[in-house]
Amino acid sequence: FMRYNELKYILDSRMKMTVVLGAQWGDEGKGKVVDLLAMDADIVCRCQGGNNAGHTVVVDSVEYDFHLLPSGVLNKKAVSFIGNGVVIHLPGLFDEAKKNLEKGKGRVNASADAIHKRHVICFLWPLVFNFHQAVDGLQEQQREQQEGKNLGTTKKGIGPAYSSKAARNGLRICDLVSDFKVFEEKFRMLATHFQMMYRNLNVDIEAELQQLKIYAEKLRPLVTDGVYFMHKALTGPSKRILVEGANAALLDIDFGTYPFVTSSNCTVGGVCTGLGVPPSHVGRVYGVVKAYTTRVGVGAFPTEQDNETGDLLQSRGREFGVTTGRRRRCGWLDLILVRYAHMVNGFSAIALTKLDILDTLPEIKVGVAYEVDGHPLPSFPANMDVLTRVTVEYKTLPGWQCSTEAARSFDELPSQAQNYIRFIEDFLQVPVKWVGVGKSRESMIKLF
Ligand code: GDP
């Protein structure tokens, strides 16, 4: 029986989830890849992060932005499942649903009523409260005063909420939808705890409790045992399940460029711990790689181009944050970094986005090796002290200097662009499955 079970997992690809993960520092265009795959998914899941991440998806010229809801909600047939690994700020969730619903005029299945059938919430959700968000801001202020630098968090309370979870005094959705009196007591204790730690913190406990009580009523019917839900989905009648990663490999709390990272695991392990599923159900893992590199906020960035090239990438690529509006730093594609992300995630294939942004460049550089103090480094040093000191060896490839926006197949791309793609595949030893040449759904070229 045991042997049979093992064999079953290998053979039965129906039981595997498809995962989409960011392979750089975020903002790779995961939203668009997820949207593409979600078109025929039965369940779309989020497994980590909070509303600090933002995905932009353009459908029929309407631009949606998602922070907590899976971008897959644009598929009206799919059920969206938000797993236990995600931290949730309830006012944020309701605002987002409302905003996108108005934009989509019925296309987004996130209305308070429609939410019933198509949205499933894991009862282990850790909650983000308003005071977590306020504390996020105060912590950034403190870091600024003490060290003259901040982490550049989005001040959405994600870090403090994950801290509460790890400190084991956090509250979860199952607490909220159970006996409200007990919840209220715990909430007051937690708020007081933060007030004692931060003297400048103003918490309107009564107002927040009132609001939470309303949310509790609205959400109660959607809250379910997430582990059981996913188990049934994976072992029952065949379902196509898509998992949408937020943030990205280099922002992972363990493997990223610590401390300038987010507070969750945005690499493949987070899929299992954030949904409550065994690793044997993880199927294809797609890495989303932007054709160049960007980074938000401070921290080492070896291939950064603080010059005209960087400005060009920034303006052509419209590199501004969805959540914060911050200008993103830009530089050449760093393949040492992407290879590191591949080591951790084991990508089955890559979606290469925003190739069209490179259209005007006469030549294009790609980071292929790092050296520190004259010695080559075998891998990407996630340790910041080393990373700040590396020098990058580049491979220079010819540009194509014409528009790729109208291309709809690999053959229609200029030969230099084809070479660029093949070079990336050869270096990483991972096939490129899609190439993005524009914002719309149609401008995603499928290679195989
Ligand atoms: P995410 O968080 O990884 O989903 O990335 P963002 O939403 O922050 O950034 C993606 C941005 O790039 C969005 O505005 C997309 O519409 C846009 N985008 C995605 N793929 C492409 C592409 O291939 N070409 C161009 N020009 N824009 C793209």
Boltz pocket constraint, residues with backbone or C-beta under 6 A from the ligand:
constraints:
  - pocket:
      binder: B
      contacts: [[A, 22], [A, 26], [A, 27], [A, 28], [A, 29], [A, 30], [A, 31], [A, 32], [A, 54], [A, 55], [A, 56], [A, 57], [A, 58], [A, 316], [A, 317], [A, 320], [A, 322], [A, 352], [A, 353], [A, 354], [A, 355], [A, 356], [A, 357], [A, 435], [A, 436], [A, 437], [A, 438], [A, 439], [A, 443]]
      max_distance: 6.0
